[in-house]
C-alpha cells in the first residue's frame, strides 16, 4: 500500500482550508445549459468529484464582458468569447451559483471560480494574437481597459455573494491578461506596455480592484502560463520575474501554473504523447521565487505521481482534472489503498476534443461512460433476473459491456480470439508515445476478474460454439476490419495494412508510401512508427490535411514528430494504381498525375469497416442479441465505451 504523507494533508490557502492537495482545475466543459448557470446536471457532475475526495473544485470558465462597439452582437465562438453580457450579470446568478457552492461545501471541498476574458476581437495591440487564429484585434483604448478591469471586481463580488471560496484570474492560454503580459502581443507604448513593470500592470490592477472592493475572505489567485515557448514571447525566467513583480504589489493567495497554449506545441492540456508531469519543473521554479502556494497542472494521472511531486517540493497542490473525469472516486480509492481499482486518464484528450470539434457541451470521457450522464447512472439497478451473457470480443465496447453487465449481477463470459484483451487499443499502443492506451485494458481486466467474469482468451468464436454455451444474451463486440484499396495492383505483396505494420506481423523496406483516407490517428501513428525506425515515409492523403479529426491540443506534438523525423505529407493526393515499385498518384482536385518510383512498400491507412458476420450468423438464434462498438460502425474509443456501457445497463 502506497504511503501518502502529503497528498491527503490539508493546506491553508489564504483564508480557506483545502482538505487535501487534489484539485479539479477550471475547464470549459459545462452541461449544455442554455442560460450558462449551474443546473442539476452541472452540480451533480462536480459533486461526484467532491464526494470522491477531490478537495478543490474549479467548475468552469466564467466569461467576462467586453466593451464591444455599438451594434456589435458579440462572437462567442468566432471571437473566442467576445460577449457584451456575462452570466454574472444575470438576476438569477447568485441564487443558482449558491446552490452549487453550498453543495460543494457540504462535501468538504472548496469552490474556486475562474474569471476569464477569452476573446480576440480586442487586445493590447493590433497584432495577431495567436498562431491558431488569424484575428488581428482592435487595440484597446484606455476607457476600454478601465471597463474590463472593473468587470473583474464586479464578477468577484457576485461570486463572493454566491458563496465561492476563491476566484482565479485567468492569465494564460491566450486570454486578455496573458496578451498584456507577453511582449509578443503587447506592443503598447503607454503605461500598459513596454517594460515588464508596465506589462504586469493590467493584472496587478485587476487584483487590486478586487482587493479594494470585495471582502478579504474571498481568496484571489492567478492561472499563469510559465513559458510561452515561442519566439518573441516571454520565457520561464521572464515569468518568474513577473510573478515577483505582481506579488510585490498586490496580495495573492495562490498561483496556478501550467505550460502551453490552446494550439500546437506545447499544449497546456498535454496528451499521452507527453511525459507525465512534463512541465512540473516550471511550477517548481516559480514556487522558489514566490511566498504563496503553487498549484501545478499538466498530465498528472496517478495519485502516486502526485504524491512524489508534492514530496519533492515541485508544487503545493496538484491539478488532476482529467484524472477526476476518468475516475471521480480516485482520491477515496487511493486513500484506502485501492490503487488497482483506479481508472486512469489515458491522455487521449477526447474530453476537450469533443468540445472543440463536435461542440458537445456536456462533459465526456473516453474511458468513463458515466461522465456527462451522472444522474442517469446515479442508481444502476441490479438485474431483476441474472442472465447468462456471452460477450464476443474484448475490445473497448465488449469489455465495458461485460463490466457493467457483471456489475449488475449477470453471469458473463468473454470470448477473445487474441492472447490478451484490448482489441484495437493494443494496436494503437504500438505507436511511439501511445502506450497510455494500455492503462484502459489493464483496468478492465482487474474489474472483470474482481466481478468473476470468465475470460476465454485465444478463442475464435463461431456461431456453433456460442450456441453451445446456451446463452440468454449475446453481445457481438467483434470490432472492425481494415478497409482495402480498390485499385490496380493493390493485391501485390508489397501492399500491406497499417494494422499489420504496427502489430509487427509485416516488415517493410526503407522507402514507404502511406495511402491515407483516415482523418484520425491511424495515419500519423503508423507514419511515426516507421519514421522512428529510419524509414523514408511519404503520406498521400485524399483531402486537405491528415489528422483533421485530431483535436488541436494534440495536433502540435503529432506533427512535431512527423516533421522532425522527415515524413513528407502530400495532401489532396490519391492513388490510381500500383505497378511493382511505382505508385501512380493523382491530385484530388485537378487529377494531375505523378509517378512515385522506387517504393519498397505501400501501407494502407484507410480506416475500417464493421465486422458483423458473427452477429448476422446468430441473428434469430438467441433470445437477445446486441451489436456493439466498431462492429456496428467504426468510431472512436469514447463511442465504443459508451455503447458497451449502455448495453450492459439495459440487459
N, C-alpha and C positions, 0 to 999 in steps of 0.2 A: 504494500500500500504506500503510495507516494505521500511524503510529508509536505504540507502546505503551511509554512511558517509565516508567509507574507500574504498570500492571495486572499485569505479569509480574515485578515486583520482589518478592523475598521480604521478609517483615516479621516482626520479633520480637514475639511476644505472650506476655508472661510468660516462661515457660521454654521455650515451643515456638516453632519457626520455621515459619511458614506459607509455602509455596513461592511463592505469588502472592496476589493480593488478591481472588480469586474464591471466594465462599462459597456452599455449599448450606446455608442455614439450616434449622433443625429444622422438620419438618412432620409432621402427624399421620397421614400415609398409611403403611400397612405392607403386608405381602404376604400378608394373610389368615392369619396364623399363630395357631393355636389357643392356644398357650401364651404368646404375646407375645414370645418370644425370637427372636433372629436365626436364620434358616434359609438354605438355599442361595439361594432366590429373593430374599430380603431383601438378602443380601450382594451378589449379582450386580447387583441394581438400583443400589445405591450405588457399586459398583466401576466400573460403566460411566462414571459421572461422574468418579471418581478417575482412571481410565485416560485419560479425555478431557481431563484437566488441571485439574479443579476442585481447589483446594488445601485447602479446609476442608469436611469432610463432617459435617453435623449430624444425620443419620439422623432418628429420630422423636422424638415427645414421650414421655417416660417418666413415668408417673403415680406419685405417692407415696401412701401410705395415709392414711386419715382415721380419727380416733378415734370411730367410729360407736358408738351406744349398743348395749347387749346385745340380741341378737335381730334387729338390722338387717342385712339381707343385702347392702346396697350397691346403688347405682343408677348403673351406669357411663354409661348413656345419659340417663335421665330426670334423674339427679342430676349430670350433666356430670362424671363421673369420680370420684364418691364411692365409693372402694373400701377394703375392710378389709385386703386382701392385695395387695402390689405385686410386680411381676415381679422386682425386685432381691432379694426375699426367697427366690426360688427357689434350690434347691441346684444347679441347672444354670446359673445366671445367669452366673457368672464364666467358665466354660468356653465357653459359647455366645457371649457378648459378646467374649471374647478372640479368637475366630475372626474376628469382624468387624473389630475394631481392628487385628489383625495384618495382615489383607488390605488394609485402607485404608493402613496404614503402608508396606506393600510397594509401593504405588503412588506413594509420596512425599507423600501427603496427611496431614492431621491429623484426628482424630476428636473431635468436641465433642458432649457428651450433655446434653440439656435435662432439668432436674428440675422437675416440674410438679405443683402441686395445682390441678387443673382440675375443680372441683366447686362446687355451690351449695347443698348441704344445711347447711353450717356456714360462718359468716362472722364478721367482726369485730363486726357489729351486726345486729339483726333488722330490716333494711330491704331492700327489693327491690334485688337486686344487678345487675340488667340490665334494659334495656328490651326485650330479646328474650324473656326468660323471666319468669314471674310468681312465681318462687320467692322466699319470704321465709325466709332461712336461720335456723337456730338459732344464737344468739350463742355464740361460743367462750368456754369457761371458761379460767382460767389454766392448769389442768392439760392442757387440750386443746392450747393454744398450745405448751406445753412438749413435748408428744408430737410435734406436727407439726414443730417446729424440729429435733428430734432425727432426724426422717426424712431431712432434707437431708444431714446429715453421714454418716448410715449408708448412704444411697444413693451419695453421693460416694465413700465408702471402697470400696464394691463396684466402682464404675466405675474407680477408680484401680487396684484389684487386677486388673481386666479389661483394663487397658492403654489406657484413654481418655486423651487428652491434656488435656482440659478438661471442666468441667461448666459449665452455664449455668442459673442460677436464673430461671425464667420469672416475670417481674413485670409482664406485660402481658396484654391480651386477656381481661380478666375472670377472671384467676386469683386465687387467695387473696392472694398478696403485693400485687397491684395493689389489691385491696379494702382492704388495710391502708394503702396509700399514699394512697388517694383520700379526700378529705373527703366525697365523695358517698356512700360505702359504709361509712366508718369514723366512727361517732358515739360511740366509746368515751370514757369519762372517766377511764380509768386510764392506766398507763404506756404502753399500746399505742395510744393515740388522742389526738385533740385537736390539739396543736401539730405542725408539721412534724417537729420533733425526735422526737416520740413516734410519729408515723405511719411514719417510716422505721425504727423500732426493730426491727420484725419482720424486715425484710430484712437489716439490719445484724447481727442476732443469728444469722440463718441462715448468713451468710457467716462470721461469727466462729467458729461451731462447726465449720464445715468446716476453717477455717484451723488451729484448735487440735487437730483430731483426725486430719487427713489430711496426708500428706507434701506439702511445698511444691511439688514438681514437678507436681502436679495444678493446673492453672490454673482460675481461677474468674471467671466473668463474669455479667452480668445482661442479660436482654432486657427492655427497657422501652418503654412507650408514651409518647412525648414529650408528648402533649397529648390530654386526654380529649375535647375538643370537645363538652362537654355542660355545661349549667347546673348548678352545684354541684360539678363535678369540678375536677381540677387543670388548670392551663394549662402552656404551654411554659415560661414564666418560673418557675412553681412547680416543674416537674420539673428545671430547671437548678439551682435551689436545693437540691432534694432530692438530686440526683446529687452535688453538692458535699458535702452533709452525710454521705452514705453513704461517699464516698471519703475523707473526713477521719477516719473512724472505723475502717475496715477496708481491707485491701489487696485491690484488684480488678485483674484483668488486661485486661479489655475490657468495653465496653458495646455491646450490640446494640440499635440504635434503629430504631423504626418509629413510625407514627402510625395509630390507628384501633382499631376493635373488631370482634368477630365478627358484627356486625349493622349494618344501617343505614349512616349516613354520618358520618364517612369510614370506609372499610373498610381494615383493615390488609393485606388481600390485594387491592390496587386492580385492578379490571377495566379493560378497554380504554377505558371512558368517562373515566378519569382521565388527566391528562397523565403522560408518562413521568417517573419520579423525582419525583413531585409533592411529596413531603414531605422531600426531601433537605435542605432548609433547616433542618429541625428537628435533624437529626443534626449539621449544621454548627454550629449554635448551642450544642448540648451539648458538642461537641468543643472549643469555645473555653473552656469552664469546667472541664474535667477534664484530667488529665495521663495519659491512657492511650488505647490505640487504640479507635476508634469504628467500628463496622460499621453501614452503612445498608442497610436492606432495604425495598423497595417499588416494584415495577414498573420494574426496570432489565432490559431485554430485549436489550441491544445492548452488545457489548464496547467500542465506540467511545464510547457514552454513559458506561459505567463508567469508562473512562479519563479522560473530561472531569471527572467528579465527583471523582476522585482528584486530578487536576491542580489543580482549583480549591480543594482542601482541605476539601471538604464531608464527607469520610469517609476512613478509612484502609483499610477493607475494604468490599466490596460484596456484599450478598446477591443472588444470581441463581438462586434455587431453581427458579422456573418456567421460566426460560431454560434451565436444565440438564435439565429434563424434556423440553422441546421438542427440544433437541439436546445430549445429554451430551458431544459432542465439540466444542462450540463454542469452548472455550479453545484447543484444539490448532489448530483451523481459523483462529482469529483470529491466533494467534501466527505461523502460516505464511502469512498474507496471503490466506486463502481466505474472505473475508467474504461473498461472494455464495453460498457453499456452506452458510452457517449457516441452519438452520431456526429462525426466531424464534418465541418465545412471542407469541401474539396477544392475550393477556389475556382470554380467554373464560371462564376460571375453571372449566372442565369438571373439572379435576384435583380441586379441593376440592369442587365441586358433586356429583360422583359419590359422594364420601364422605358428605357431609351428607344428600343427598336419596335416593340409591339405596343407601346403606350398602354401597357397593363398597369393600372393604378393600384391594384391590390398587391400586398406582399406575396412573394413566391420564392420557393427554394427547390432546387433540382432534386435534393435528397430527402426533403421533408414535405410530404404532401399536405400536411396539416396547416402549414403556413398560408395565411390568407383565408383559411376556412376554419378558424379556431372554434367558432361557436358550433359549427356543424359537427365537429369532431369532439366536442366537449364531453359527450357521454356516448361512447361507442358501445352499443348493447351487445352482450354475449349472444351467440347464435341460439335461437329457440330450440332448434334441433341440430345438434352437431352432425356434420356430414363427412363422408369420405371424399376428399378433394385431391385430384391429381393435377399438378402443375407441370406442363411440358415446357421446359426451357428455364434456365437460371440466369437470364439477363435481368436488367433493371426492373422491367414490368412484372416478370414472373416472380422474382424474389419479393417484391413488395406485395403482390397479391398473396403469396404464400404466407408472408409475415402477418399481414392483417387478418387473413382467414384463420390462421392458427391462434392469433391473439384472442379471437372471438370464440375459440373452443372447437373449431373444426379439426379433423384429423387429416393432416396434409402430407402428401408425398410429392417430392420434386424430382423429376427425371431430367437429367442433363447429359448431353452427348459428350461433353469435354471432361477433362480430369479436374477442373476447378470451376467454381461459379463466377459469374460476372459478365458473361456474354461479350458484347462489343466493347464494354469498358476495358476488358483485358487487351483488346487490340489498341484502343486509344491510348492506353497507358504505356505502350511500347515507344511512342514518340518521345523525343527528348523533352525533359521538364514537364512531363504529363503524368508522372507516376501518382499524382494525387488522386486520380480516378480509383486507385486500388483501395482507398480507405472505405469506399462505399460497400463493395462486396465483403470486405473484412467485417464491417459492422453487421451486414445482413447475415453472414454465416454465424456470427456469435448469437444473434437474435433467434435464428431458426433452430439452432441446437438447443438453446435455452427453452424454446417453445416445443421441443420434441418433434420437430418436423424431420421427416426422413429424407435425407439427401442421397439419391442414387446417381452417382457420377459415372462417367464412361458408359452411359446407357443411351443407345439410339432407340428412341421411341417409335413404335409402329402402331397403327390402329388396333391390330390384334392384341398386341402387348397391353395397351391401355385398357381395352375392353376386358382383358383377362384379370385386371386388378379390381374389377367390379366397382367403378367409380360412380358416385352420385353426382359429382360435379367435375368437369374437366375445364381447365384454363389453358388454352393454347397460347403460349408465350414463346413461339418458335422463332421470333426475330425476323431478320430480313437477309436478303442475299444481294451481293453487289451487282449492279447493272452492268450489262455488256455493251460493247461498241459495235454498232451495225454498219461497218464499212468494209470495203475490200481489204483483205489482209489482216483483219482483226483476229483471225484464228491462228496466226503464226505463233510459234513457240516463244518468240521474244516479246509477246504481248502478255502482260501479267496484271493481276489485280493489286491495288494498293493494300488491301487487307492481307494478302499473302506476303507481300514485301514486309509489312510491319510485323506479322507473325514470325517472320524468319523462315518461312517454308519455300520462298523463292528468292534466289540470289540474282542480282542484276549487275550489269557491267558498268564501265566507267562513265559512259555518256548516256543520259536518261532523258526522255521526253515524257512528261506527265500530261495526259489528256484530262482536262478538268471540266466537269459540269456540276461540281459540288460547290455550294456557296457557304459552307460552314468550315469546320476544322479539318476535314479529311485531307483536302489537297495540301494545305500548308504543313500538316503533320507529316505526311509521307515525304514531302519535299525537304523538310527539316531533317527528317530521319536519314535520308540519302545524302544530303549535303554535308551532314555531320560526319559521314564516312568518307568524305572527299570526292564524292561523285560530282560530275558536271551535270547540272539539272536545269532544264527549261520547262516551264509550265505553259501550256497552251490552254487558256481559259475561254470558254464560249462567250463570255459577256465582258462588261467593262473592267471588272477587277475581281480577283479572288477574295474570298472571305467577307463578302458583303453582309453575311448574317452573323459575323463575329462582332460582338458589341465593342464599342470604341475604347473601353478601358482595357481590353485585351489586345486590340489590333496592334498597338505600338510595339509590344515585345514580340509578337508573332512576326511582323515584318522586319523588325530589327535583326532577328536571327536569320531570316531568309536572305536579306541583303548582305549581312555580314559574311555569310557562307557562300556568297556568289550565285545564288539562284536567280535565273533570268525569268522574268514574268512577261508573257506575251498576251495581253488582253485581247478580247474580241477576235479570238482565233479558234477555228475548229479544224477537224481532221477530215479530209476527203478520202484518203486511202493510205495504206501502209504497204510499201513494196520492199521487202527484205529489211535493209537497214536504213531505208529512206522513208520519212514521214512527209506526206503531201498535205500541207495545211492551206487554209484559206481564211480570208478576213470575213467575219460575221456580217459586216455591213456592205462591203464592196465586192466580195467574192474574189478579190485579188489573191492569186495563188503563190505559194512559195514552197520550196523543197528543202527539207532539213535532212542532210545526209550524214552518214557515219554514226547512226544511233544504235547503241547496243540493245537497249530495251525500251519498250513503251509501257508505261504504267498507267492503268486506268483508275481514275478517281471520279466516278460518275454518280455517286450516291448509291442508293439501294432501293429494293422493292420488297414488299412484304412476302414472307414465306408462309403461306397459309394452307399448304397442301394437306397437312395432317388435320387441320381444323375441318376442311371440306370432307375428308375421309371419315370423320367422326360425326358429321352433321346428321342429326336424326337418329343416332345410335346410342346416345347417352342422355340421361334425364336433363342435365343442364350443361350447356357448352358455351364458353366465352372465348373471344379472340382479343388478345391484349397487346398493347405496345406496338412495336415495329412490325409485328406480324399482321396487324391491321393496316397500318400505314407508317412508314419510317418517319420519325420525327426526332426530337431531341430527348435527352435524358429526362428532363422535367415532365414532359408529356407521358413518357413511359411509366415513370414513377407514380404520377397522379392517376393514370388509367388503372394501373395494377392495384393501387390502394382502394379506388372506388369499387372495383370488382370484389376485392376481399371484404369490403364493408357491406356489400349488398347481398352476398350469398347466404 
